[in-house]
């Protein structure tokens, strides 16, 4: 049995176990997951083979050569897993690999969760087909949910399989390419089943640190400036959205009638659009967010914004306390990830205040020394 067939067989067996444990109602969903991932595996081939092919476009070869350098940097400088992930390439002939469906009640910012074996409960449901995703989203809308469907350029199998580089994130800027690779590899380091905010905020912290270090050692002064400007722009956008999300949270928590809440909700979304228009008038570079605002604003769209950044300050504070030592940082995060949810939240909360140290972690029943 060759390596590729072995990987497919391993995946099918794992998914059959999940379907059996998850119940018959899950069979159609997991079936599309099996076929979708098998397609990715079937289409993947070693990057070295693609680069050596004289018929392959030179731009693709250049991008894949850049991936090889980023992959080596990730393991050497960031201490991310040194395995076969992102050493193969697959062209899916579509812009996204999966489409995620997010949903929230009409008068709540609490994202609906779906629970799976191994992955735990997550705040989205992914489909390898846009039509399937949209069909499921429409079903949720009829049930009264605010829904958003978003295309995803990469996903992680958490180290179970060798994740390939996909055409869905080739051709973007060097910053985007580095961000995706570092972010997805971080999920192989630590993953807490059922805690999307912890997982995504941690991976975002690794992504930011990794891209910053990459451009410090490989980028020009202009590239470093562009990276800094990109981070600042993203921070301003996030703060803008979160300001209005807090207004929605206060509204939904109030004792006002549902009719009053619906009217006030619409006004808050109008205010958000107006604030963005004023921001864009002052800083034209924010036109890059036009596509986000061109879509319907609803609870799900605002609720999902902070998944990737809500705990980012805590992880950045912990990394700073380790003086940028990635190996030690990962070691501490792994200890924190094993804590009960309330203790984990407490440690991350005080990390932002700069109060976490090895003594606090030692008192959580986990020794820092392996």
N, C-alpha and C positions, 0 to 999 in steps of 0.2 A: 504494500500500500504506500503510494508516494505521499510526500508531505502535504500537498494541497488536499488530496482526497482524505487524508487522515484528519486534517483540520475540519473539513466539512462533516465528516462522520462524528467527530467529537462534538461539534456544534449541534447536529441533529439529535444526538443522544441527550445532550443537556436540555434542549428545548422540549423533547418528548417528556422528560422528567418534569419540567416546569408545567407543561400542559396537563399532565396527569395530576399534579398537586394543585393546579389552579382551577380545575373543574372544566366541564364541557363547554361552558359559556365562553371560555377564553380561547377555544380552539381556532376560530377564524382569525382572531387577532394574532396569536402566536404563529399561525401558519404563514401569514404575510411577513412576519418577522424572519422566519426561517428562510423563506424563498428570497426575501430581500437581501439578507446577509449572504446567502449562498451565491447570489448574483455578484456581489462585491468580491467575494473570494474567487469566483470563477474568472472574473475579468482582470484580476491582479496579476502582475508579472514583475520580476525584479527590476529595480530602477536601473541597475547596471545594464540589463538587456535592452531597455528602452533607449538609454543614452547611446549604446553601441549601434543601434539600428540607423543606417544611413537615410532611411525614408522618413524618419521622425522629424517633425518641425523643430527648427533650431531654438525657438522661444521656449518650447516645452523642455528641450534638453537643458537649456540654461536654468530654468526654474527647478528642474529635478536635481541639477548639480548643486544648486543653492540649498535644496532640501538636505542633501547629503552632508553639507557643511553644518547646517543648523542641527541636524541629528547628532553629529559628532560633538558639537558644542553643548548640546543638551545633556549628554551623558558625562562629558568631561568637566564642564564648568558649573553646571546646575545640579549635578548628581541625580539626574532623572534616569529612569530605568534604561539599562544598556541591553536592549533586546532587538528583535527583528521588526518591531513596529516602525512604520514609516520608511521602510527600505524597499517597499514594492509600490507599484502604481496601478491604478485602475481608472479607466475612462468610462463613466457611467452614461455618457451622452445625455445628461440632464444637468440643470443648474444646482440642484440640491440632492443630497443623499437621502434625507428623510424630511418629513414635515411634522412639526410638533403642534399639538392642539392644546391650548390653555383655556381654562374656563373658570369663571367666578360668578356667584349669584348676582342678581341685578342690584341688590343693595348691600353688598359686602365686598371686601377686598381679599377675602380668604380664597386662595386658589383651590379648586377641586383637586383631590389627590387620587391617584390610581396606584394600587399595590400589586407588586410582582414578587415572585420568588427570587431570592438573591439580591435584586436591586432595591427591595423595600418599597416604600411609598414615595412617589415622585409627583411633582406638580404639573405634569404634562403627559400626553400620550402620543407616541411617535408612530408614523406610518411611512413605509417606503414608497407609497403612491400618493400624489397630491389629491387625486380624485377621492381616494379612500379617506384621506384626512378631512377634506371639505365635506364629504358626506356625513362623517361622524360629527363634525362641527355643527352642521345644520341640524342634526338630531338634538344636540345639546341646546342650540338656540330655541328650538321648539319647546324644550323643557324649561325655558325661561332664563338660561345662563347668558352672561356676556361672554363672548368667545373670540379668540384670535388664533389664526393659523399662521405659523412662521416656518419658512424653509430653513434647514440646517445644513451647513456645508461639511460638517464632520461629526462623528460620534465615536465614543470610546467603548471598547469591549472590556475595559478595566483589567487588561492584561491576560484575559482568557485566550485571546487570539492575537495574531500579528496584524495590527491595524495598518491598512495601506494608505498611501497618499492618494487623494482623489482629484479628478479633474475639477471638482466643485470648489476647491480652494487653490488651484493652480491658476496663475495669470493675474492674481491680485498683487498688491504691493508687498515688498519684502517685510514690512511691519506686520501685515495681515498674515503672511505665511508663517513667520516666526511665532506670532501670537497663537495661532491655531495649534501648531506642533507642541509648543511648550505647555499650553493649556490642557490639551488632551493627554499628554504624557503624565501630567500632574495627577490626573484621575487614577493612574495606575499606581501611584504612590500611596494615596489615602482616599478611601471612599467609605462614607458612613451610610449604610442603607437607611433610606427614609428621611435623610436630611439634605435636601437639595441646596439650601442656602449655605450650609457648611461646605459642601462639596464644591459648589461653583465659586464661592468666595475664595476658598483656598486655591483652586486652580487659577483664578484670576490674579491672585497675589503672586503666584509662581510665574504666570504669564508676564505680568508687568515687570517683575524683577529680571526675568530672563531677557526680554526684549531690550530693556535698558542696558543690561550688561553686553548684549550682542552689539548694539550700536556704539557703545563705549570702546569696544575692541575692534570692530569691523567697519563702523560707519564714519562718514565725514562729519564735519561740524554742522553742515546744513541738514544732514539726515538726523543727527541727534536733536537738532532744533525742531525738526518736523515731528519727531516722536514725542517730544515734550509738549508741543502745541496740540498734538492729537489727544494726549492724555488730559490736558487742561480743558479742551473742548468737550470731551466726554464727561468730565467731572461737572462742568457747568450744565450740560444737558441733564444729567442725572439729578442734580440738585433742583433744577427747575421742575422736573416731573415729580420728584419726591415732595416738594413743597405743596403741590396741588393734591398729591395722594394723601398727605396728612390732613388736608381740608376734607377730603372725601371720608377718611376714617372718622374724623370728628362728627361729620354729618350722619354717617350710618350708625354711629354709637349714640346719637341723640334720641330724645323721645318724640321727635317730630313725626308726623304722619307719613305713610309711604308716599302719598301724593306730593307732599311738601318735599320729601327727600328726592323724588324723581326730578322735580323742577329745579331744585338746588344743585343736583348732580349735573344737569345740563348746563347750568350757569358756570359751574366750576370748569367743565371742559371748554366752554367758550373762553373763560379767563386764561386757561392754559394756552390755547391757540393764540390769543391776543398777546400774551407775554412772550411767546416764541416769535411772533411777528416783530415785536419791538426789539428783541434780542438780535434777530437776523438783520434788522435795519441798521443796527450798530456794528455788527460783525458778520460780513457777508459769507464767511467760511461756514457758518451754520446752515447754509443751504443744503449741506449734505444730509441734514435731518428732514428735509422736505418730504421725502418718501414716507418717513415714519408718521408725519402729521397728515399726509394725504389720505391715510386710512382712517376708518372710523375709530374714534376714541371710546374706550369702554373700560370697565373695571379690570378685566383680564389684562388688557394692554398695559395699564399702569402698574398693576400688581406684579407683573413679571420683570419690571425694570430692575428692581433692587435684588433679585435673586443672585445676580453675579457680583454684587458690590456691597450688600448689607453688612457683611462681616469683614470686608476688605481691610478696614483700619486695624482691626484686631490682629489679623494675620501679618500685616505689615509691621505692627508694633512688635510682635513676637520675633519676626525675622531680624528686626533692628536690634533687639536684645541679644541676639546671637551674633551680632556684628557681621551679618550677612553670610554666616556659615550655613550653607544649604543643607549639608548632611545633618548638622545638629538641629537645624530648624525642622527638617522632616522627622527626626527622631522625637522631638517634643510634640509635634502635631499628631503623630501616631499615638502617643500617650494620651493626648487630649481626646482623640477620636474614640478611645475605648471607654471614656467616662460615661456615666449615665447622662441623659439629655440635660437635666437641670444643672448638674455639675459642669458639664461642657459649656453650657450657656454662661454660667457664672465666671468661669475662667476666661472666656473670650471677652466678656463684658469688662472685667477689670484689666484685661490686657490693653484695652484702648486707653486706660488711665495710666498705663505704664507700671502697674503694680504686680504683674505676674513674674515670678522668679522660680528657680528650681525647687525652692523650699515648699512653695505652694503646691507644685505638681507632685512632690514627694509625699505630701499629706493626702493625696487622693488615691492611695493604695496601689500606686504604680511607681516602681523605682525607675529612675532615669537611666541607670546603667543596665545595659542588656544582660 
